């Protein structure tokens, strides 16, 4: 298992962390997921033979949030988040 730390933008509440967690856990090969609203990031454990960092980022983007590795998070267009 590999661990990736991703910065996430656009989260506004606990519902956002739940939405992102569900999106990531739906990807085959993803094990543990910890999404933090205060630190605006996600720590994801995954099997690199079954998925990739690009697929993790795509799931977050498709859920409506901005994402990057470490400090390179791209902000989503519009308000973002599950509430707005």
C-alpha positions in Angstrom: 0.0 0.0 0.0 1.1 3.5 -0.8 0.1 6.6 1.1 -0.6 9.9 -0.7 -1.3 13.3 0.9 -3.5 15.6 -1.2 -4.5 19.2 -0.5 -8.1 19.9 -1.1 -9.9 23.2 -1.7 -13.5 24.1 -1.6 -14.5 22.2 1.6 -16.9 24.1 3.8 -18.3 21.5 6.3 -18.4 18.0 7.6 -20.6 17.0 4.7 -17.8 17.9 2.3 -15.4 15.6 4.1 -18.0 12.8 3.9 -18.6 13.3 0.2 -14.8 13.2 -0.6 -14.3 10.2 1.7 -17.1 8.3 -0.2 -15.7 9.3 -3.6 -12.2 8.0 -2.7 -13.4 4.8 -1.1 -15.4 3.9 -4.2 -12.2 3.6 -6.2 -10.9 0.0 -6.4 -7.6 -0.4 -4.6 -8.2 2.4 -2.0 -7.9 1.3 1.6 -7.8 3.9 4.3 -9.0 7.5 3.7 -8.8 10.3 6.2 -10.1 13.7 5.1 -9.5 16.7 7.4 -11.5 19.9 7.1 -9.3 22.0 9.3 -6.1 21.1 7.5 -7.8 21.0 4.1 -6.3 17.7 3.0 -6.8 14.0 2.6 -4.5 11.1 3.4 -5.2 8.1 1.2 -3.8 4.6 1.3 -4.0 2.8 -2.0 -2.7 -0.1 -4.0 -0.6 1.4 -6.8 -1.2 -1.7 -8.9 -5.0 -1.0 -8.9 -5.2 2.8 -9.0 -3.1 6.0 -9.4 -2.8 9.4 -7.9 -4.4 10.8 -11.0 -7.5 8.6 -10.4 -7.7 9.8 -6.8 -7.5 13.4 -8.0 -10.1 12.8 -10.6 -12.6 11.4 -8.0 -12.1 14.5 -5.8 -12.5 16.9 -8.8 -15.6 15.0 -10.0 -17.0 15.4 -6.5 -16.7 19.2 -7.0 -13.5 20.1 -5.1 -10.1 21.4 -6.0 -7.1 19.1 -5.5 -3.3 19.0 -5.7 -0.3 17.3 -4.1 1.0 19.1 -1.0 0.8 22.9 -1.7 -0.2 22.7 -5.4 -3.9 22.5 -4.9 -5.9 24.0 -7.7 -9.0 25.9 -6.7 -12.3 24.8 -8.3 -14.2 27.3 -10.4 -17.3 28.6 -8.7 -18.1 28.2 -5.0 -17.3 24.6 -4.5 -18.3 22.5 -1.6 -21.4 20.4 -0.9 -23.3 23.4 0.5 -22.8 25.9 -2.2 
